[in-house]
Amino acid sequence: MVVRLSALSALFLLGCAASAPPRPTAPAHEDDPLAHWDATPKAPLAWSDFDDETFARAKSEKKFIVMDGSAEWCHWCHVMEAVTYHDAAVRSELDAHFIAAKVDVDARPDIEERYAEYGWPATVIFSPDGRELGKYRGFIAPDRFAEILRAVVSAGDSPSARGDEEDPAIDDAPLPEAELQWIERSTIVNLEDFWDAEQGSWGHQQKVPLFMTNEWALERAKSDAEWKKRILFTLDQESNITDPVWGGIYQYSTDGDWKHPHFEKLLYFNAGALSNFVDAFALTKDDKWLAAARAIKKYLDRFLSSPEGGFYVTQDADLNAHEPGKTFATGHAYYALDEAHRLALGVPRVDTHEYPQVNGMAIAAYAKFAAASGDASALERAKRAADRILATHASKTGGLVHGETTEHVIHLADNASFAMGLLTLAEQTKESARVDQAVKIVDAIVDAMEDARGGGFFSRSKDPDAVGVFAARRKPFEDNVTMLRVLARLAKNPLVADRAPKYKRLIDRTLRAMATPERIHDRGRMVGDFLMALEETRGVR
C-alpha cells in the first residue's frame, strides 16, 4: 500500500527551520523489544497479498498461510515485523512451510471486523483452503512464534469453516416494550460495574476514549446529576491523552491511568472526541469544552485532511517505522518534543486513504461543531467531505465501497456510518438531497446485507471470491447498532414518511436479532451506542 504524507505535512518538513533536535530516547517501557533491537539491516521478508491468488498458490505449493493483521499506525505491529519476522529461526520455518501475507486492517474491513478482538497485531494461520488453524493476540516473541509455526506444521488441519452466521427465523412483531426496558436497565447495571471512580471512564486496565459510551452518558447527564458529574470528570481525564503541541487525542493509555498513552492518532477516536466535547459544551455552556473541541478540529484540519476534501484515516505512533535508513523514534520519544524539534526530525506517517466509515463520523462531528460554535467553515468542510466520498466511493449498487470504486463488495460499517453522517449533516444544512443520499445508501444495505431470515444485517455483501472462513458473513453488533440509529432517524423524517413502515419493520427485526443478553454482554463497557439506539428507536416502535 502506498501511503503519502499530507501536502501540509510535507511543507512543514521543507519549510520550517529548527535547532538540532535532542536525540530520541529509548522506549519508556523497558519490556519493549525495540529497546534492545539490533537495527542492522536484514534481508526483507517478501510479503504476499492476502487474497484468493495467495490461497491458490498455497494449495499448489502445499504451504500454510500466516496472516499478519497489522495497522500502519501501530507501534507493536512495527515491533513484531522488526523483531519477530526477521528472527533467523522464524524465517527458516516461514521459508520452508508458509506464505507470509501482511494485511493493513484499515484497508480490509472484513479482517478488522473478524479479528479486532485479537488486537493488533493479530496473527492468524490458515490452511490452503482458508481454514483457521490458530489465532494469536498481539506481539509474539521470536522463540514463541517459531514454536507456534513448528506446531502448526506438525498438527496440520482443522475443522471446516461454516457458512453465514445463522440466527433462528424471527417474525416481524416488535419486542414488547417491557422486555426492552428490562434489557436497557440490565445493560446500565452492567455498565455500572465498569465505572472507575478514581480514574474516570469505564474499565480499569486500558483507558480508552470511549466516545460511544460518553455520548450516552452526556445524554443521561441532562436529567441525572450523578451521571453529569461522572461524564465531565471522564472527559477531563481523557484530556490527559491529547497532544499538547498539535492537538488530537491518542488511541488509549495503559497502566490503568491516563499517563501512559500509545501515540497513534486515529480519525475514529478523534471524530468521536470532537463530538463528545461539542456535546459537553451543549450540556454545560462551559467554553473549555468548546476549546477542547477546537483543539481536536485543529489537529484534523492540519494533519488528517485531504486537499480534495476528505479525511485521512490515521497517523503513526512512531516516526519512520516504515522507512529503513531514516532516523527512527518511538512515540514516547517523539511526542515528548516541542514542535520545532519534531519537525526537524520529520512527521510520523499519515495514512492518506479516505474510508467512508470514519469520514461519516467526521462529517457528523464537524456538522455538530458548526452548530455549537457558529463556525460556518466547519459546515462547509463537512459538506466537502460528503461530496468527496460520494464522488470517489460510489458503487453501481448505490452503496459505497471501502477503497477504490472498482471493488465489488460493500461493507455495513462504511455504509451505515456514512449514512449517519449524511443525516447529521442534513439536520444542520436542511438539504433534502442529503436525506436522499442517505436513503439510497440504506436501500443498498438492505438489498445486499439484510438477513431476511434471522433479522439484522451482515457485515458485507456477498463476495464470490471469498475463501474459507471469509465466505462466512457475520453480523457485527456495533454496525447493526449504527444501522438501528440510522433507521430511527429516517423513520422520523417527514421527507421520507412513505417509507416509515419499512424502516420500523427493519428496526423491529434488527432489535430482535441484536438485543440479546449474549451479544450485549460481549460488548462489555462499549454499550453506549446501543443504549442510544434503544432511546432513539423508542419513538418509532
N, C-alpha and C positions, 0 to 999 in steps of 0.2 A: 504494500500500500504506500503510495506516495503522499507524504504529508509536508505541507509548506508552512513556514511562519507567516503570520498575517502581515499585510503590507505595512501596517503601522509599526509592528514589532521590528520589521526589517529596517525601517527608517531609524528607529531608536539605536539599533546596532551600528548603523553607519554614521549617525549624526550627533551622538552625544559623547562629549569628551569627559573623562573621569580620571582621577588619580589611580595609581596602581592598586588593584583590589587586594584585600587580605587573602592569604592562602586558605582555600577551603579546608575545614577541619574534618576529622574522622567522623563517622556517623555518631549520633548521640547515644545510640544503644549499642553496647559492645558485643551483643549477640548477633549483630548484623554481619553476615559473612563478608560483605564488601569492606568491612574494616580490616580484613586480613587477605583480601583478594590479590592474587598475583595478576597484575594487569598486562603481563607480557602478551603481545598479540598471538592468537592461536588460529588454527585453520577454521574458517567459519563453517557452521553447520548448514547444509543445504536444505532449508525448509521447503516442504511441499505445500501446495494449497490443500485446503480441506474440502474436497469436492468429489463428485462421482468418478472422475478420472483417477484420482488417487486411490479410491477403493478398487477400481478395476485393476490398477497397477498392483495393488496389494494381493489381489487374487492371483494375478499372473505370476508374481514373484514369490507367492506363498509367505507373505510377511504380515505382521501385525501393524497397526497404526497407533502412534502416540499423538494425541491431540494436546497441544499446549494452548489452553484457553487463557489468553492474557489481554491486558489493556495497555494501550500505548502510554498512558499516564502513570502506570502502577509501579511503585518502587520495587516491591518484592518480585514482580514479573521480571524486572531488569536483573535482579539478583539471581533468579532461577536460570535465566539464559546464560548469564556471565559465569556463574559458578558451577551449576549442576550440569547443564547441557554440554559444557566444554571439558568436563572431567574425563580422563582417559578411559576409565572402566565403563562409564556410561556410554561414551562414544563407541566403544567396542561392541557393546550389546546392541546399540541402535543400528550401527552399520551392518551387523550380521542378520538381525531378525526383524527390524522395524522400519517403517517410514515415519519420519517425524513431520508433523503438519502444525503450523502455527496459525492461530485464529485471532484476529482482532475482534474481541467480543462486542465492541461498539458497532462494528460493521456487520455483525451477524446476530440479529435479534433472536433467531432460533436457538443459537448457542447460549446467548445471555439468559434467555428465559429458562432454559433447561438446566443450566449448571450454575446459576448465580448463587445458590445456597452453598456451593463449594468454595466461594471466594475466588479471588484472582491472585495468583494463577490457579486455574483448575486444570488438573491433568486427567485425561480420560484415555483409556486404552481400549481399542476396538479390534475385533476380528475382521477379516477382509470383507465379510458380508454385513458389517455395520452393527454387530452385537457388542454391547458394553462388557468388557472383561474386568474393568477396575476403574474406580473413580476416586480421586485423591484431592484433598483440600490444601491450598496454599503452598508455600515454599517447601520443597523436598530436598534434603541434603543429598549430596552425591552418593554416599555409601548406601543410604536407604533406597535411593532411586535405582541404583544398579541391582539391589536385591529384588525390588519390585519387577524389574524387567526380566530378570532370570526366572522368577516365579511364574510370570505370565507365559514365558516360552515353555516351561515345564508343564503347566496346567492346561494350556490350550484354550478350549472353547467355553461357552456359557449358554444359558437358555435363550431361546429366540426372543426377539422383540415382539411386542404386541401391537395392535392397531390403535386407532384414535382412542383417547380417554373416554370411557363409556360410563354414563350415568343411567340409572333407571329411567324409563319413559315417564314423563310427567304430563299432567293436564294443564290447561290454561287458567285454572282457578287461582285467584290470588291467595297468598298465605294469609291466614287470619291476623288481624291487627294485634290481637293479644299475644300471638306467637312471636310476631316481630318485636313487640315491646319487650318480651322476655329475652329475646336474643340481644336486643340493644342493652338492656340492663346487665345481662351477663357479660357482655363484651366490655362494658365500662368497669365492672367489678374486676375483671381480669386485667384490664389496663392499669387499674389502681395498684396491682401487685408489682408493677414495673416501676412505679414512681420512685425517683431518687431524691429524697428530701434534702440531702446535703449538697449534691452537685446540680440538681435540676434535671429536667428531661426524664425520659423513661428508659430503663435499662442501666446496668451498672458497670459492665465490663468495657464496652466501647461507647463513647459518647458521640452520637451522630446527630446532625441537624435534621431531625425527623419532621420535615415540613408538613407531611400529611397529618400526622397526629397533632402538630402545632396548630394547623388550620382548624381542626375540630375544637381544640381547647380554646382557641381565640373566639370561636363562635359561642361556646358554652359560657365563656367568661362574661358575655353580655348580660347574663342573668344569674351568675354564680360567683360570689366574691372570692371563694377559696380557689376556684379554677383560674380566676383572673390573677390572683397572687402567684399561682404556680406557673402560668404560661409566661408572665412578664419576667419572673425570675429565670425561667428556662432560656428565654431569648437573650437576657443579659449574659448568661453563662455562655451561650453559643457565640456571642461576640468575641470571646477569647480565642476562637479559631478562625478569625478573619485576619487577612493580611493587612498589617498596619501601614504598609507602604503603598501597595497598589489596590487595596481593596479586594473583594472576593472572599468567599468562605471556602476553607479547606474541607476535604471529604469527611474526616472524622478524627477523633482523638483516642489514643489508647490509655492504658493505666488507670482506667476508671475516673478520669478527670478531664478537664478541658485544657490541659497544659502540655500535651504530648501529641500534637497534630501530625497526621500524614498529609503531605503538602500538595497533593494533586488537587486541581480545581476542576470540577465538573459543572457543565451548564445545568445538569439535572438538579444538583443541590443549590446552585446559585439562583436559578429561577425560583425554586421553592423558597429560599431565604428571602428573596426580594418580595415575593408575595406575602410571606409572613410578616415582614417588617411594615409593609403597607397596611395590613390588617391591624397590626398593633397600634399604628398611628390612628387609624379609624376608630379603634376602641378607646384610646386614651387622649387623643389630640395632643400628645406629647411630641414636640418636634424632634426629640432624639431618635425616635423610630423612623421618622421621615429622613433624617440624616443617615441613619444606618441603611435605609433603602437606597439612598443616593450613592452611598459608597459601593454597594453591590452593583448598581447600574453603571457607575463609572468604570468599574473593572470590566464588565461585559462589553461596554461600548469600546473600550480601548483594546482588549485582547481577544475577545470571542465574537467579534462582529465581522462579517464578510462585507467587502465593499459593494457587493451586489445586493445586500440587504438581509441575508440570512444570518443565523447564529452558528458559530462553530461549537464543537462538542466538548472538548476537554483541553486542559493544559497539563503537561507532565509534572510529576512530583520532583524530578531530578533534572539537572542540566546535562545535556549531551549524552544521555544514556543510550541513544541510538546512533551516536556519531563517533566511531572509533578514531582515535588520534586527537580528538579535541579534549579540552580540559573538562573533566567530569567533576560534578559537585552534587552531593546528595541534597535533598530538600532541606534537611536540617542545617546544612552549611549555607546553602544559597539564600534561603528566605530569612536568615539572620542578618543579611547585608542591607545597607541602605540602597536607594535607587541607583545612585551613580556607580557603586561597586557592582551591583547586579548587572547593569547594562554593559559595564566594561568586560564582564565575563561572557555575556550573551543572555538570551532569553530562553527559558525552557520551552520545548517544542509545543506548538499548538496543533491539535488535530483539526484540520480545516474542512472536514466533512460537515455537511449540513443535514441532519437527520430530522424527519418530521416529528417524532415524539417530543424531543427536547425543544425543538423550535415552537411547537404548540404550547409548551409550558412557558417559554419566554414571551411569546405573544400575549398570553393571558396575563403574565406578571407585569409587562410593560403597559398594557391597557389599564390595569388596576392602578399602577403607579401614576399614570397620566390623570386619572380621575381624582386621586388623592392629592396630587401636587399641583394640578393645573398646568402641567408641562405638556403643551401640545406636541412638542417634538417627539416625546415618548410614544404618543399615539400614532404619529406618522411612522415612527420606527417599527411599531408593531404591524402596521398595515403593509410596509415594505417587506417585512419578513414573511407575512402571509402570502403576498403575491409572489414572492421569490420561490417559496416551496411549491405552491400550486403550479408554477410555470415549469419547474425543474423535476418534480417528482410525480406528476400525474400519470396514472396508468390508463390503459384503454378501458378498464372496467369502471372507472370513476373513483377508485381509491388511490392511495399514494404508496409508491414503492419506497423501500428504505434508502436505497442508494441511487443508482442510475436508472433512468426511465426504461432501459432495456430489460430490467428484471421482470420476471413473470409471476412473482409471489408478492402478496401484500400481507402486512402484519397488523394484528389488532392493536399493539402498543402504539405504533405510529399513527394509525388512523383514528383511534378513539381520542388520543391526546390532542391531535391536531384539530379534530372537530371541536373539542372542548375549548381550545384556543380561539377558534373562529367564533364560537358563540359568546365567549367573554368579550372578544373584540366588538362583536355586533351590539352588545349591551351598551358600549360607550359610543360607537360611531352611528348607531341607528341605521346601519346599512342592511337592507333586506338581502342584498346579494351575498353577504357573509353567512346569513342563515341558509340561503340556497346552497352555498358551497358545503356547509356542514351536512345538510340533508343528503346531498349527493354522495358524500363520503360514508355516511351512515348506511345508505342504501347498498353501497358496495360491501360494507362489513356484513350486513345481513345476508346478502346474496352468497358471499364466499365463505363466511365463517360461522354462521348460526348453527348451533346443534339443534336441529329440528326435533330430535327425539328427546334429548335429556335436558334441554334448556341451556342458556348461556352461550358463550362464543369461544371458538377455538382460537389458538394463538396466531394462526395464519391461514391463508388459503391453501388448498391442496397443491402439493408440489410433486409432479410425476417423476422428477429426477431424484427425489429423496431416497436415501439408502438406510436400511436397518432401522434403528430406533428413531431416526429422523423422519421416517414415513409416518410415525405416530404423532398426531397432533394432541396437544394438551389444552386445558382451559385455565389459564393463569388468573389467579384471584384478583391481583391488582388491576389488571387491564379490564377485566369484567366489571370491576367496581367503577372504573373510569367510564365505561360504556353505560352503566346504570345512571351516572350523573349526567351524561350527555342526553340520554333518552328522557330523563326527568325534565331537563331544560326545554327540549323540543316539545314534549307533551304539554307544557305550559305556555308555549309560544303561540300567540294568536295568528302569526303569519302562516303557520302550518297546522291550523286547527283541524283540518280534514284528516290529518294523519295521526291525530292524538290517540284514537283507539288502537292503532297498530303499535304505537310506542308503549302504551300502557300494557298491552299484551306481552311485549318483549320484556318490559320491566318485571312483570309478574313471573314470567318463566325464568328469567335470569336470577331473580331473588330465590326462587325455589331451588335452583341449581347451586347457587353460591353461598347462600346464608345458612350453612350447616355448621354445627359445632366443630367438626373436624377441620374444615377449611379455615374457620376463624381462629381456632387455636393455633394452627400452623403459622399464622401471621404474627403471633406474639404481640409486641408493642406497636407494630405498624398497622394499626386498625383505624386510624383517624379518618382515612378516606372512606372506609366502609360505614363508619358512624355518620359521616356527612351524607353518604348516599342514602342511608335509611331516612334521614331527616328530609332530604330533598325529594325523595320519591313519595314521602308520606302524603304530600299534597295532590298526588295524581293516582294513588292506588284506589 
